[in-house]
Amino acid sequence: MKDEKYDMMKKIYLIGLGLWLTMGLQAQRMDDVAVHSQYITVVDEYRPAPGQFVNMMPKYEQGDDAARMAQKCTESLANNQRDMVCLGGYGGYVTFHFDHSIANVQGQADVLILGNSNFEGNSEPGIVMVSKDENGNGLPDDTWYELKGSADADSVGKVVYGYTITYQRPTTEQADGKTSAISKDITIEQYIPWTDNQGQSGYVSKNRYHAQTYYPMWVNDDTMTFGPQTLLPRNGYNTLVYPKENWILKQLAWGYVDNKPNTVAENGSFDFDNAVEVVSRQPVTIDFVDFVRVYTAVNQQCGWIGESSTELLGAEDLHLDTSVQRVRDSTTGVRDMKTLSSPNASYYNLLGQKTAHPRKGLYVRNGKIYSIQ
């Protein structure tokens, strides 16, 4: 009877251990590749808001659907290709992942994201969002967090949190022949209507430089809604008096994509320690990031330049080796030790029995499995 009870306890313990390890295997991403890359592997989603470069970067072709457009973004961004992807006006976004989870290394920047702001006064800031694949299904459908930036501190009262915007499909692509109060280069001032949850409304205007439709051609719905997210303050200004134009798009201090030139790595570096709840802005702790999203974070028209739209050239894990090692430790649940790092700690064998002097084999300490060699 005693032996039967012991065997049953052993089975229960080993089943629990197996389930625990299986859960660990699902918690982080580790693709089966010979050599891991620090660059984007796959673009999961591409959902731009209306804009003058939409349907052009990447180029839409008849028959393309959302999956094909995301694949075209992968072809542009993966493996450090550095072909440009445009996110369109406010809210437009792209979601991507790497061939491994990116570890949050405390006190260090974790990911580099490249935009195309190539000189001062050419900032089209995008906000970075991050998510961990908590449910282990390999899809970007878990909770999203934002990485805070300088505007959270230096533009208090000017930033709108929980902002939502809805665009409507345009009713015409033909120039209206009217003189625009925005710029002489505008051909349809009231082109794509939008409304927001702040009681405001306006239009994405069409200019003479880009004749294609600005509404994503693979989207069947007549409206597109983005949010709730964060709306940054306007940063674009005409330094001259209309009809003369000289537009300056002022840089923000830090924390945004396509905000400062890529010539300084720090300009495009992002720290997962800055993760916050999207609306409440409460700090959160995240150990691994499986998906990254970037969205255009300003809603503004800037004369002949058109709407502000964040552009993306690529992204990179800034500590590849550390990420891969931490994922391996996490997914196997086994830490190798040649000697006891904490000789006075409590160790348990795989039967759940406390062991005062563990020797070679597998042991559990503080919820982790150690292999003593």
ZIDA-V99639 format. One record per pair of residues at least 6 apart in sequence whose C-alpha atoms are under 6 Angstrom apart, sorted by sequence separation. I is the first residue (numbers start at 1). GAP is how many residues later the second one is. D is the distance in whole Angstrom. If there is no record, write none. Layout:
i & gap & d
I & GAP & D
I & GAP & D
This chain:
i & gap & d
87 & 6 & 5
117 & 6 & 6
195 & 6 & 4
240 & 6 & 6
276 & 6 & 5
301 & 6 & 4
348 & 6 & 4
363 & 6 & 6
76 & 7 & 5
194 & 7 & 6
238 & 7 & 6
239 & 7 & 6
260 & 7 & 6
276 & 7 & 4
300 & 7 & 6
347 & 7 & 6
348 & 7 & 5
363 & 7 & 5
194 & 8 & 5
238 & 8 & 5
251 & 8 & 6
276 & 8 & 5
300 & 8 & 6
347 & 8 & 5
362 & 8 & 6
193 & 9 & 6
194 & 9 & 6
238 & 9 & 4
275 & 9 & 6
362 & 9 & 5
193 & 10 & 4
237 & 10 & 5
361 & 10 & 6
192 & 11 & 5
237 & 11 & 5
361 & 11 & 5
175 & 12 & 5
176 & 12 & 6
192 & 12 & 5
236 & 12 & 6
360 & 12 & 5
131 & 13 & 5
175 & 13 & 5
190 & 13 & 5
191 & 13 & 6
236 & 13 & 4
296 & 13 & 6
360 & 13 & 5
130 & 14 & 6
191 & 14 & 5
235 & 14 & 5
296 & 14 & 5
349 & 14 & 5
130 & 15 & 5
190 & 15 & 6
235 & 15 & 5
348 & 15 & 5
129 & 16 & 5
189 & 16 & 5
348 & 16 & 5
129 & 17 & 4
188 & 17 & 6
347 & 17 & 6
128 & 18 & 6
188 & 18 & 5
347 & 18 & 5
128 & 19 & 6
187 & 19 & 6
186 & 20 & 6
187 & 20 & 5
170 & 21 & 6
186 & 21 & 4
187 & 21 & 6
170 & 22 & 5
185 & 22 & 6
185 & 23 & 6
46 & 24 & 5
45 & 25 & 6
168 & 25 & 6
167 & 26 & 6
43 & 27 & 6
167 & 27 & 4
57 & 28 & 5
166 & 28 & 5
57 & 29 & 6
166 & 29 & 5
165 & 30 & 6
43 & 31 & 5
165 & 31 & 4
42 & 32 & 5
164 & 32 & 6
164 & 33 & 6
336 & 34 & 6
337 & 34 & 6
338 & 34 & 6
334 & 35 & 5
335 & 35 & 5
336 & 35 & 5
337 & 35 & 5
338 & 35 & 5
333 & 36 & 6
334 & 36 & 5
335 & 36 & 6
41 & 37 & 5
51 & 37 & 4
40 & 38 & 5
50 & 38 & 5
51 & 38 & 5
40 & 39 & 6
48 & 39 & 5
49 & 39 & 5
50 & 39 & 6
39 & 40 & 5
48 & 40 & 5
49 & 40 & 5
49 & 43 & 4
48 & 44 & 4
47 & 45 & 6
48 & 45 & 5
47 & 46 & 5
46 & 48 & 5
45 & 49 & 6
45 & 50 & 5
44 & 51 & 5
43 & 52 & 6
44 & 52 & 5
43 & 53 & 4
169 & 53 & 5
42 & 54 & 6
168 & 54 & 6
42 & 55 & 6
168 & 55 & 5
167 & 56 & 5
40 & 57 & 6
41 & 57 & 5
167 & 57 & 5
40 & 58 & 5
41 & 58 & 6
166 & 58 & 5
166 & 59 & 4
165 & 60 & 6
165 & 61 & 5
164 & 62 & 6
164 & 63 & 4
163 & 64 & 6
164 & 64 & 5
163 & 65 & 5
232 & 65 & 6
162 & 66 & 4
163 & 66 & 5
231 & 66 & 5
232 & 66 & 5
162 & 67 & 5
163 & 67 & 6
231 & 67 & 6
31 & 68 & 5
162 & 68 & 6
161 & 69 & 5
30 & 70 & 4
160 & 70 & 6
29 & 71 & 5
160 & 71 & 5
29 & 72 & 5
159 & 72 & 6
28 & 73 & 6
159 & 73 & 5
159 & 74 & 6
158 & 75 & 6
150 & 103 & 6
150 & 104 & 5
149 & 105 & 6
149 & 106 & 4
27 & 109 & 6
26 & 110 & 5
162 & 117 & 5
161 & 118 & 5
185 & 119 & 6
183 & 120 & 5
182 & 121 & 5
183 & 121 & 6
123 & 126 & 5
148 & 126 & 6
121 & 127 & 5
122 & 127 & 5
123 & 127 & 6
147 & 127 & 5
121 & 128 & 5
123 & 128 & 5
147 & 128 & 4
121 & 129 & 5
127 & 129 & 5
146 & 129 & 5
126 & 130 & 5
145 & 130 & 6
146 & 130 & 5
125 & 131 & 5
126 & 131 & 5
145 & 131 & 6
125 & 132 & 5
145 & 132 & 5
146 & 132 & 6
125 & 133 & 5
145 & 133 & 6
124 & 134 & 6
125 & 134 & 5
91 & 135 & 5
124 & 135 & 6
123 & 136 & 4
117 & 141 & 5
115 & 142 & 6
116 & 142 & 6
117 & 142 & 6
119 & 142 & 6
115 & 143 & 4
117 & 143 & 6
118 & 143 & 5
117 & 144 & 5
65 & 153 & 5
114 & 154 & 6
113 & 155 & 5
112 & 156 & 5
112 & 157 & 4
132 & 157 & 5
133 & 157 & 6
111 & 158 & 6
131 & 158 & 6
132 & 158 & 5
111 & 159 & 5
54 & 160 & 6
109 & 160 & 6
110 & 160 & 6
131 & 160 & 5
109 & 161 & 5
110 & 161 & 5
130 & 161 & 6
52 & 162 & 5
109 & 162 & 4
130 & 162 & 5
51 & 163 & 5
129 & 163 & 6
50 & 164 & 5
129 & 164 & 5
50 & 165 & 5
128 & 165 & 6
128 & 166 & 5
127 & 167 & 6
104 & 168 & 6
127 & 168 & 6
126 & 169 & 5
126 & 170 & 4
127 & 170 & 6
126 & 171 & 5
104 & 183 & 5
104 & 184 & 6
124 & 184 & 6
126 & 184 & 6
103 & 185 & 5
124 & 185 & 6
102 & 186 & 6
124 & 186 & 5
101 & 187 & 6
102 & 187 & 5
101 & 188 & 6
101 & 189 & 5
97 & 194 & 5
96 & 195 & 6
96 & 196 & 6
115 & 196 & 5
95 & 197 & 6
115 & 197 & 5
95 & 198 & 4
114 & 198 & 6
115 & 198 & 5
94 & 199 & 6
114 & 199 & 5
94 & 200 & 6
114 & 200 & 5
93 & 201 & 5
113 & 201 & 6
93 & 202 & 4
113 & 202 & 4
92 & 203 & 5
112 & 203 & 5
91 & 204 & 5
92 & 204 & 6
112 & 204 & 5
91 & 205 & 5
111 & 205 & 6
90 & 206 & 5
111 & 206 & 5
90 & 207 & 6
111 & 207 & 5
90 & 208 & 5
110 & 208 & 5
90 & 209 & 5
89 & 219 & 6
89 & 220 & 5
103 & 220 & 5
88 & 221 & 5
102 & 221 & 5
87 & 222 & 6
87 & 223 & 6
86 & 225 & 5
85 & 226 & 6
85 & 227 & 5
84 & 228 & 6
84 & 229 & 5
83 & 230 & 6
82 & 231 & 5
82 & 232 & 6
77 & 237 & 5
40 & 275 & 6
39 & 276 & 6
39 & 277 & 5
38 & 278 & 5
38 & 279 & 5
38 & 282 & 6
25 & 306 & 4
24 & 307 & 5
10 & 341 & 6
